[in-house]
């Protein structure tokens, strides 16, 4: 598999084993994957298939035992933890199923955190703009406990996109939401991804959500299955 300049994400022969001794599990088994810049990809598969672990490897939150992980032509497998965290802060936004907001910070303070870590001088102003873009301009000073699940996920999305990452990772972004709220978050996710030109990689059990992506990649037992029947050209 040869890396191309148009790839935002490039994985080659990724192996990852988790656990120790008798509980060891070979989670990823020689995964190859290339994702073009600005595209959207849905990763699907049964529980325990390795899809979320694959997402964490792409995000640099799990280290592969062997193989290459490149984001925007940068091989992140060579980075130490500090360098990896700094790279992730600049290039990768992450949205989790459980929101992961800081409970004693307001919505705008939560969104400002990655901007402040990056040394941005107008972090609070920019955070307010991002929250307004996801429909929470009137909720800037509310704490997570004062927000609904859908509103909390909007804050999480604004936080992920605030530093203008080139790659957006979403792990079951609608998994904790009711159907209608989940659809609203999905609409917003794809709208913001398109507006910012970000590469989107999401893991989901929702087949309808996955089919909204440019490509659907099925994972089973740590291996990417034949993709030829799961490709969908951009509209």
N, C-alpha and C positions, 0 to 999 in steps of 0.2 A: 504494500500500500504506500503510495507516494503522496507526500503532503503537497497541496497546491496552495498558492498564495491567496486564493479566494476563500479558503477555509478559516472560519473563526475558531473551530474546535477540531482537533486531530488526535485520535487515540490509535495506538498501534500495539497489538499483542499485549493487552493489559491483563495481568493476573493479580488476583487478590485473595488471600486466605485470612479468615477471621477466626478468633478463638485459639485455644491451646489444647494440646494433647488430644484426648478422645473426642473433645468437642469441636475440633477444628472443622471448618467448612470452607471448601474452595468456592468462593462466591462468584468471582469473575474468572472466566476461562478463555483467555486469548482473545479479548474483545478488540476488534478493529472498527473504527467509526470516524467519518469525516462529515462535518456539518458546515455548510457554506454561510458566509457572512450575511446577516440580515434575514435569515430564514427562521422558520419555526418548526420545531420537531417535538412530537409526542412520543414518549417512551411508555410502553404498555407491557403488561405481563401479570401472571398470578402472584400472589403474596409469596415472598421468599425467592423470587426469580432472580433478584440481584439488581432490579431496575433503580431503586433508590440508592443503593451502594454505588452504582454506575454514576448517578447524578452527583454524589458526594465526591467521587474521584475527579469528575470534571471540574467541580468547584474548588478542588484542592483541600477539602475537609477530610478526605481519606487518602492515604498514600498507597499507591499500588506496590505490590511486591516486585514487579518487573514490568517493563514496557514504557512507552512514551506517551505523555500527556502534553499537548501543545495548545496554548490559547493565543490566538493572533500571532502565530509563528514563534512564540516564546515557549521553550521547553520548561515547564514548571516543575518537573520531576527533579531537576537539579538544584532547586532552591532549598535553603534551610527554612525553618519555621517563620522566622521574622521576615525574610524576603518574600515568602509565600503569602503571609498575611498582608504585607504591603501591596503586593501585586493584586491580590484578591480585592482589596479595598479600592483599587483604581479601576479594575477591569470587570469584576464579576458582582452582580447583584443577586441576592438570594431571597426568595419568598418561601416560607415554611407553612405547613398545614396548620400549625398551632400558633401562628402569628409571631411569637417570641418578642413581644414588645416589653419595654422596661416599665413596670407598673407604677413607679413613683415619678415618672416623667410624663409630661403632657404630650399630646400628639405631635406638636411642632418640635418639641425637644427630642422626641424619639427619631424623627426624620432628620434632624440636624446632626445627630451623633456621628454618622459616617463622614459628613462634610467637615465637622470640626476635627475629626481624626486626620483628615486629609489636609488640614490647615487652611480651609477656605474661610476668608474673613467675614463674608456675608452669609454665614451658614443658616442663621435663623430666617433671614429674608428669603433665601432660596428654598428652605424647607417649607415655608408658608406657601410659596408659589407651587411647589409640588403637591401639597395637600389640596390646594384650590383646584389643581388640574384633575384630581381624582374625586372632586365633589365634596371636599371637607373644609372648605374655606371658612365655614361658620363653626368649626369644631376644633380649632387650633389649640385651645387651652384646656381641652377636656383630657382627662386621664383615661388609660385603657379600660379601667373598670366602669367608666361612664359611657362607654361606646358599645354598640352592638357588635356581634361577631363579624358581620359584613363591613362595618366601619373600621374595626380593628385590622381586617385584612387590607382595606384600602390604605390605612396608615403604613402597613408593612410593605405594600407595593410602592407607595411613595418613597419610603425609606430606601428600598432596593434600587429605585431608579434615580434618586436624587444625585448621586455622583456621576450620572451619565455613563454607566458601564456599557461595555461592548457586548457583554453576554449576560442574559438574565436567566437564572435557574429557578424553577418553581416546582416544589415537591408537594403534590396533592393540594394545590392552592385553593380548591373549592371543597376539600374533603370534610371540613368541619362546619359547612354551611348548608342551609336548606336549599332546595332546588332553585327557587326564584332568586335568592341572594347569590347563590353560586353562579347562576347565569349572568347576573349583573357584574360580578367580579371577573368572570371569563371575558365578557365584552370589553371591560375596562383593560384587562391584561393585554388583549390583542390590539386594542386601540392605542394604548401607550407604547407597546412594542413597535407598532407600525410607525407612529409619530416620531419616535426616537431612532428608528432604524436599528434596533437592538436585535441580536440573535437570541431567540427564545428556545430553551430546552425545558420541557415539563414532563413530570411523571404523573400519571393519572390512571385511576380505575374507570374513569368515565369515558366510554367509547365515543360519545357525541363530542365531548371536549377534545379528545385526541384527533378526531377527524377534521377539526377546524385548523389543524396544523398543516404545513406544507408537506411534511413527511410523518408517517407513523412507523415507529421502530419497535417490533415485538421482541421481548427478551424472555428467554425460558432457560432455567437452570444455569444462569450465568453466561449464556451464549446468545448473541443476536441472531435471530432466525432470518431466513431468506426474506429480503425486503422487497423483491420485485413487484409483489402484489399489494404493497402497502405504500407506494409512492403516489403523491398527488401534486401535480404541477401547480405553481402559484396562479391564482386567478388574474 
